[in-house]
Amino acid sequence: MAGSGEVVTYRQLDERSNQLARLWRERGLVTGDHVAIFSENQPRFFEVMWAALRSGLYVTTINSYLSAEEVGYILQDSGARSLVTTSEKAKIASAAMQHATGCVVPLLIGDADPRFEPYADAIGSMSTDPLDEQPAGEMMLYSSGTTGRPKGVKRPLSGKSVADGMLIAGLVSGVFGMSGESTYLSPAPLYHSAPIGFSLGVQSLGGTVVAMEKFDPVDALHLIGKHAITDSQWVPTMFIRMLKLDAEQRSGFDVSSMRVAIHAAAPCPVAVKQQMMDWWGPVLWEYYAGTELNGFCLVRPDEWLARPGTVGRPLIGSIHILDEAGDNQPANVPGTIYFGDGPAYEYHNAPEKTESVKDPRGRGWTTLGDVGYVDDEGWLYLTDRQAFMIISGGVNIYPQEIEDCLVLHPKVADVAVFGIPDDEMGEAVHAAVQPAEGIAGDEALAVELRSHVREHIAHFKCPQRFEFHDELPRLPTGKLYKNKLRSPHWDNRDRDI
């Protein structure tokens, strides 16, 4: 752990994950059952993951900033039979458990709490030997759509043993060249798919993971030199914060050990990436993919320098750019990006959502909803965001959830939520509100609405600013013309700066 300095050895990781796997098996959990972890970045996070992955279970990592209502929904929807949480999250977790009737093994890492079973005591009586059979489990992470509640991305269990290896291990070794000699820095929350996936991949190869409790630009740069970091993964907001340090301060850090610095999760401005290349050297690798992993595009540093702005060519799946009718678009003409020939997946408990992402012609291709084009050589470029999804600091925020919360407020007649430019975070959450009749659209209302949102959903989703309108622009069909509200904030902005 980067902050505390606590070290977890491979022997400890092996033994503790065996103990938790045995506890779950003793409590009646069987292959295909679901468990969840709701936790800040802390040293026992990985043993919980490995316990599930070596006992045939689906494991869900829950965003540690969610409200009790949101956590409870994920626990109930996933069918989690066990929740592992921490003292820091105990209050929210306890309230969330009221919404999760099937979660019968609640475990707490940290101080004694009568609402939970002590984690250390529960696993302490279990053997450290592995189960006689260790079927490979899977992560089932939640990826919000543009409408409704978040949905779990579920892939079928492989039927193999955990000893047969993991897909992510093949990716980090075969694509990025990581190995047992790698020292990987993970600066992001472990509940995100990429940080936890890449960390587990490095561990499965025998490498070292240095996990930051939370990101700080100076701390991250210090850690690169202190631990001779060879590999890492970032989001563009982190690059921006590091670049904002003064030149003299930046020059004092040793980043010469860095071999591969991966970035994803949000579009990176060309100017920002070029500055990072100038500073760190040609070590920035970029990929475009979703939690669904229906496709995976990659661009290496030299390839990007030759084609600034591309997000790569597919390593997993095949790209199809389609118009609204489902016809293939020619090169250099934008359309909705679909992937074919990728791994199978579905949205848990959401057959309608699973069907909604398939191509109109029934060819089995699926989309994340992003818009882009491929050039004459097959390189993919993104041109728009997924149906007004907001990407703030590398985190996906979906407007409808916020709109649904605000529209229930008695002083709101209509509302539209969208992202506006933010120099540090990429985008900031912004709300356009039509007040109810007789209600003034002023700062007092903005304060009241902001408090209302924070009461019901995670604080990072709360609009930073409100604007008030006499009437929001809707088409005769009732469809909100959100572009008319959003465009003035973007029209005169250079997207590459």
C-alpha positions in Angstrom: 0.0 0.0 0.0 1.4 3.3 -1.1 0.4 5.4 1.9 0.7 3.1 4.9 3.5 1.0 3.5 1.8 -2.2 4.5 3.1 -5.2 2.5 1.0 -8.3 1.7 3.2 -11.2 0.6 2.1 -13.8 -1.9 1.9 -16.4 0.9 -0.4 -14.2 2.9 -2.5 -13.5 -0.2 -2.7 -17.2 -1.0 -3.6 -18.3 2.6 -6.1 -15.6 3.4 -8.0 -16.0 0.1 -8.1 -19.8 0.7 -9.6 -19.2 4.1 -12.3 -16.9 2.8 -13.1 -19.3 0.0 -13.5 -22.1 2.5 -15.7 -19.9 4.7 -18.0 -19.1 1.8 -18.2 -22.8 0.9 -18.9 -23.7 4.5 -21.7 -21.2 4.6 -23.4 -22.8 1.7 -22.2 -20.7 -1.3 -21.7 -22.8 -4.4 -20.3 -22.3 -7.9 -22.2 -19.5 -9.7 -23.3 -17.7 -6.5 -22.6 -14.0 -6.1 -20.6 -12.0 -3.5 -19.7 -8.3 -3.3 -17.1 -6.0 -1.7 -17.9 -2.4 -0.7 -14.6 -0.9 0.4 -12.1 1.8 0.1 -8.6 0.9 -1.3 -7.1 -1.2 1.5 -4.7 -4.2 1.7 -7.3 -7.0 2.1 -9.2 -6.0 -1.1 -7.3 -8.4 -3.2 -7.7 -11.5 -1.0 -11.5 -11.0 -1.2 -11.3 -10.9 -5.0 -9.0 -14.0 -5.2 -11.2 -15.9 -2.8 -14.1 -15.5 -5.2 -12.1 -16.1 -8.3 -10.7 -19.4 -6.9 -14.0 -20.8 -5.8 -16.3 -20.3 -8.8 -18.2 -17.2 -7.6 -19.2 -14.0 -9.3 -17.8 -11.0 -7.4 -19.0 -7.4 -7.7 -16.9 -4.5 -6.6 -19.2 -1.6 -5.5 -18.3 2.0 -6.0 -17.2 3.1 -2.5 -18.8 6.6 -2.9 -22.4 5.3 -3.5 -25.3 6.0 -1.2 -26.9 3.3 0.9 -29.9 3.2 -1.5 -27.6 2.7 -4.4 -25.4 0.0 -2.7 -28.6 -1.8 -1.6 -29.9 -1.9 -5.1 -26.7 -3.5 -6.4 -26.6 -6.0 -3.6 -30.2 -7.0 -4.3 -30.0 -7.0 -8.1 -26.8 -9.0 -8.1 -28.2 -11.5 -5.6 -25.1 -11.2 -3.4 -25.1 -13.7 -0.7 -22.1 -12.2 1.1 -20.9 -8.6 1.5 -17.4 -7.8 2.6 -17.1 -4.2 3.8 -14.9 -2.1 6.2 -15.3 0.1 9.3 -15.1 3.2 7.1 -18.1 2.0 5.1 -20.0 0.3 7.8 -22.7 2.9 8.3 -23.7 3.0 4.6 -23.3 -0.8 4.3 -25.6 -1.4 7.2 -28.3 0.8 5.8 -27.8 -0.9 2.4 -28.3 -4.3 3.9 -31.9 -3.4 4.5 -32.5 -3.5 0.8 -30.6 -6.8 0.3 -32.7 -9.7 1.6 -30.5 -12.5 0.3 -27.2 -11.2 1.7 -26.7 -13.6 4.6 -22.9 -13.4 5.2 -22.1 -9.8 6.1 -18.4 -9.5 7.0 -16.5 -6.4 8.3 -12.8 -5.7 8.0 -11.8 -3.5 10.9 -13.1 -2.7 14.4 -15.8 -4.8 16.0 -19.4 -3.8 15.0 -22.5 -5.7 16.2 -24.1 -5.2 12.8 -21.5 -7.4 11.1 -19.5 -10.6 11.6 -15.8 -9.8 12.2 -13.9 -10.7 9.0 -10.6 -11.7 10.7 -12.4 -14.0 13.3 -14.6 -15.6 10.6 -11.8 -16.6 8.3 -9.3 -17.2 11.2 -10.8 -20.7 12.0 -10.6 -21.9 8.4 -7.8 -24.0 6.9 -5.3 -22.2 4.7 -5.2 -25.1 2.2 -6.9 -24.5 -1.1 -10.3 -26.1 -1.9 -10.1 -29.6 -3.4 -11.6 -28.1 -6.6 -11.0 -24.4 -7.6 -13.4 -23.5 -10.4 -12.6 -20.1 -11.9 -14.9 -17.4 -10.9 -15.7 -14.1 -12.7 -16.1 -10.4 -11.9 -19.6 -9.1 -12.5 -19.2 -5.3 -12.5 -21.9 -2.7 -12.9 -22.0 -0.4 -15.9 -24.8 2.1 -16.0 -26.7 2.6 -19.2 -28.0 6.0 -20.3 -31.4 5.1 -18.9 -32.5 3.5 -15.6 -30.5 1.8 -12.9 -26.9 0.4 -13.4 -26.7 -3.2 -14.8 -24.3 -5.9 -14.1 -22.2 -7.1 -17.0 -22.3 -10.9 -16.7 -20.1 -13.3 -18.6 -20.6 -17.1 -18.4 -18.2 -19.0 -16.1 -15.5 -20.7 -18.2 -15.8 -24.1 -16.5 -12.1 -24.1 -16.1 -9.9 -24.2 -13.0 -8.4 -21.0 -11.7 -5.0 -22.7 -12.2 -5.6 -22.5 -16.0 -5.0 -18.8 -16.0 -7.1 -15.6 -16.5 -8.0 -13.7 -19.6 -6.6 -10.5 -18.1 -3.3 -12.2 -17.4 -2.9 -13.0 -21.1 -3.8 -9.4 -21.9 -1.3 -7.7 -19.6 1.5 -10.1 -20.6 0.8 -10.7 -24.3 -0.1 -7.1 -25.1 1.7 -4.9 -22.6 4.6 -7.2 -21.9 4.1 -7.3 -18.1 5.6 -10.2 -16.2 6.7 -11.4 -12.8 9.4 -8.7 -12.9 6.8 -5.9 -13.3 6.1 -3.4 -10.6 2.7 -1.9 -11.3 1.3 1.3 -9.9 -2.5 1.5 -9.4 -3.5 5.1 -8.6 -7.2 4.7 -9.0 -10.1 3.2 -6.9 -10.0 -0.6 -7.0 -13.8 -0.8 -7.5 -13.2 0.3 -11.2 -12.9 -2.5 -13.7 -9.5 -1.5 -15.2 -7.6 -0.9 -11.9 -8.8 -4.2 -10.3 -8.5 -6.1 -13.5 -5.0 -5.1 -14.3 -3.9 -5.5 -10.7 -5.2 -9.0 -10.6 -3.5 -9.7 -13.9 -0.1 -8.6 -12.6 -0.6 -10.6 -9.5 -1.4 -13.7 -11.5 1.9 -13.3 -13.2 3.8 -12.9 -9.9 4.5 -9.2 -10.2 4.3 -6.5 -7.6 1.3 -4.1 -7.3 1.7 -0.8 -5.5 -1.8 0.4 -4.7 -2.5 4.0 -3.8 -5.1 4.6 -1.1 -6.2 7.7 -3.2 -4.6 9.6 -6.0 -2.4 12.6 -5.4 -0.2 13.9 -8.2 2.9 14.5 -6.1 2.5 11.2 -4.3 2.1 9.3 -7.6 5.3 10.9 -9.1 7.2 10.2 -5.9 6.1 6.5 -5.9 7.3 6.0 -9.5 10.8 6.8 -8.4 10.6 5.2 -4.9 9.4 1.8 -6.2 11.0 2.0 -9.7 7.6 1.5 -11.2 7.7 -0.2 -14.6 4.0 -0.2 -15.5 1.0 1.9 -14.6 -2.5 2.9 -15.6 -4.1 6.4 -15.5 -7.1 8.5 -16.6 -6.5 11.8 -18.4 -7.6 13.9 -15.3 -4.5 12.5 -13.5 -2.3 13.6 -16.4 -3.8 17.1 -16.2 -3.2 17.4 -12.5 0.4 16.3 -12.8 1.0 18.7 -15.7 -0.3 21.6 -13.6 2.6 21.1 -11.2 5.2 23.8 -11.9 8.0 22.7 -14.2 10.7 22.8 -11.6 8.7 20.5 -9.3 8.0 18.1 -12.1 11.7 17.9 -13.1 12.6 16.7 -9.6 10.9 13.3 -10.0 12.6 10.3 -11.5 10.3 8.6 -14.0 13.0 6.8 -16.0 11.9 3.3 -14.8 8.5 3.7 -16.5 8.1 1.3 -19.4 4.4 1.3 -20.0 1.9 3.9 -18.9 -1.6 2.9 -20.0 -4.5 5.3 -20.1 -8.2 4.8 -20.9 -11.7 5.5 -19.4 -12.1 8.9 -21.0 -10.9 10.7 -24.1 -7.5 12.3 -23.6 -7.0 15.7 -25.2 -4.3 15.5 -27.9 -2.3 18.4 -26.3 -2.3 16.7 -22.9 -1.1 13.4 -24.2 1.6 15.1 -26.3 2.9 16.9 -23.2 3.0 13.7 -21.2 4.9 12.0 -24.1 7.4 14.9 -24.0 7.8 14.5 -20.3 7.8 10.7 -19.7 8.9 9.7 -23.2 7.0 7.5 -25.7 5.6 5.2 -23.1 1.8 6.1 -23.2 -0.4 3.2 -24.4 -4.1 3.8 -24.9 -7.0 1.4 -25.2 -10.7 1.8 -25.9 -13.0 -0.7 -24.3 -15.9 -1.0 -21.9 -16.6 -3.2 -18.8 -18.6 -5.3 -21.3 -15.3 -6.2 -23.1 -17.3 -6.8 -26.3 -14.2 -5.3 -28.1 -10.8 -3.9 -27.3 -8.9 -1.4 -29.4 -5.2 -0.5 -28.7 -2.8 2.1 -29.9 0.9 1.9 -29.0 3.0 5.1 -28.4 4.7 5.2 -31.8 1.4 4.5 -33.6 -0.4 7.3 -31.8 2.4 9.8 -32.5 1.9 9.0 -36.2 -1.9 9.4 -35.9 -2.7 11.8 -33.0 -6.2 11.3 -31.7 -6.8 7.7 -32.6 -7.8 5.2 -29.9 -6.4 2.2 -31.8 -7.3 -0.8 -33.9 -9.1 -3.9 -32.5 -7.3 -6.6 -30.7 -10.6 -8.2 -29.5 -13.6 -8.1 -31.8 -14.1 -6.4 -35.2 -15.3 -2.8 -35.7 -18.4 -1.9 -37.6 -19.5 1.7 -38.0 -23.2 1.9 -38.7 -25.8 4.6 -39.5 -29.2 4.7 -37.8 -30.6 2.2 -40.3 -27.8 -0.3 -39.5 -25.9 0.2 -42.8 -22.2 0.2 -42.8 -20.6 3.6 -43.0 -17.6 4.1 -45.4 -14.2 5.1 -44.0 -13.9 8.5 -42.4 -17.7 8.9 -42.0 -18.9 8.8 -38.4 -21.6 6.5 -37.0 -22.4 4.3 -34.0 -19.5 2.0 -33.1 -20.4 -1.7 -32.9 -18.1 -4.6 -32.1 -18.6 -8.1 -33.5 -16.9 -11.4 -32.8 -16.1 -10.5 -29.1 -16.7 -12.5 -25.9 -20.3 -13.2 -25.0 -21.9 -11.2 -22.2 -25.3 -10.1 -21.0 -26.7 -7.5 -18.6 -27.8 -9.3 -15.4 -31.6 -9.3 -14.9 -32.0 -7.0 -17.9 -32.9 -8.9 -21.1 -34.3 -5.7 -22.6 -31.0 -3.9 -22.0 -29.1 -6.8 -23.5 -31.2 -6.6 -26.6 -31.1 -2.8 -26.9 -27.3 -2.8 -27.6 -27.5 -5.2 -30.5 -27.2 -4.0 -34.1 -30.5 -3.3 -35.9 -29.9 -6.0 -38.5 -29.5 -8.9 -36.0 -25.9 -9.7 -36.9 -24.9 -10.2 -33.2 -22.8 -7.0 -33.0 -23.1 -4.9 -29.9 -22.4 -1.2 -29.0 -21.3 0.8 -26.1 -23.3 3.7 -27.7 -20.2 5.7 -28.7 -19.9 7.5 -32.0 -16.8 7.5 -34.2 -15.2 6.6 -37.5 -12.4 4.5 -38.9 -9.9 5.9 -41.3 -8.7 4.2 -44.5 -6.3 2.0 -42.5 -8.8 0.9 -39.9 -7.8 3.2 -37.1 -10.7 4.2 -34.8 -11.4 7.8 -33.8 -14.1 8.8 -31.3 -16.2 11.8 -32.2 -19.0 11.9 -29.6 -20.0 10.6 -26.2 -22.4 7.9 -25.3 -25.9 9.5 -25.5 -24.7 12.5 -23.4 -23.0 10.3 -20.8 -20.7 12.6 -18.6 -17.1 11.5 -18.1 -15.7 13.4 -15.2 -12.2 12.5 -14.0 -12.5 9.2 -15.9 -15.7 8.2 -14.1 -18.9 7.6 -16.1 -21.9 9.6 -14.8 -25.3 9.0 -16.4 -27.6 12.0 -16.5 -31.0 10.2 -16.2 -30.3 8.9 -12.7 -29.7 12.6 -11.6 -32.7 13.8 -13.7 -34.9 11.2 -12.1 -33.8 12.4 -8.7 -34.3 16.1 -9.4 -37.7 15.8 -11.2 -39.2 14.3 -8.0 -38.5 17.5 -6.1 -41.7 19.5 -5.7 -40.1 22.7 -6.9 -39.0 21.2 -10.2 -41.2 21.0 -13.3 -38.6 19.7 -15.7 -34.9 19.1 -15.8 -32.0 18.2 -18.1 -28.6 17.1 -16.9 -25.5 17.1 -19.1 -21.8 17.7 -19.0 -20.0 21.0 -19.6 -16.3 21.6 -20.1 -14.0 21.5 -17.1 -10.3 22.1 -17.5 -9.3 19.6 -14.7 -12.0 16.9 -14.7 -12.8 16.9 -18.5 -16.5 17.5 -17.8 -18.5 18.8 -14.9 -22.1 17.9 -14.1 -24.5 20.7 -15.0 -28.3 20.9 -14.6 -30.8 22.9 -16.5 -34.0 23.3 -14.5 -37.5 24.5 -15.2 -38.9 25.6 -11.8 -42.4 24.7 -10.8 -45.0 27.4 -11.4 -44.5 30.3 -8.9 -41.0 29.2 -7.9 -38.1 31.5 -8.5 -35.0 30.1 -10.2 -32.4 31.6 -8.0 -29.3 30.6 -5.9 -31.6 29.6 -2.9 -33.3 27.0 -5.2 -29.9 25.8 -6.4 -28.7 25.2 -2.9 -31.9 23.3 -2.0 -31.7 21.1 -5.1 -28.1 20.3 -4.6 -28.9 19.2 -1.0 -31.7 17.1 -2.4 -29.4 15.3 -4.8 -26.8 14.6 -2.2 -29.4 13.1 0.1 -30.3 10.4 -2.5 -27.3 9.6 -4.7 -23.5 9.8 -4.5 -22.0 13.3 -4.0 -19.8 13.1 -7.1 -22.9 12.9 -9.3 -24.3 16.2 -7.9 -24.6 19.1 -10.3 -21.9 21.7 -9.7 -24.0 24.4 -11.3 -27.6 25.0 -12.1 -29.2 27.2 -14.8 -32.9 28.1 -14.8 -35.3 28.3 -17.7 -38.9 29.3 -18.1 -39.4 26.2 -20.3 -37.1 23.4 -21.4 -37.0 22.7 -25.2 -39.0 19.6 -26.0 -40.1 18.3 -29.3 -43.9 17.7 -29.9 -43.3 14.0 -29.1 -42.1 15.0 -25.7 -38.5 14.2 -26.4 -36.1 16.6 -24.8 -33.9 18.5 -27.2 -30.9 18.4 -24.9 -28.4 19.5 -27.6 -30.0 23.0 -27.6 -29.1 23.3 -23.9 -25.7 21.6 -24.1 -24.3 23.1 -27.3 -23.7 26.7 -26.1 -21.3 25.4 -23.4 -19.2 23.5 -26.1 -19.6 25.5 -29.3 -16.6 27.7 -29.0 -14.3 25.2 -27.3 -11.3 23.5 -28.9 -11.8 19.9 -27.9 -8.0 19.2 -28.3 -7.0 21.7 -25.6 
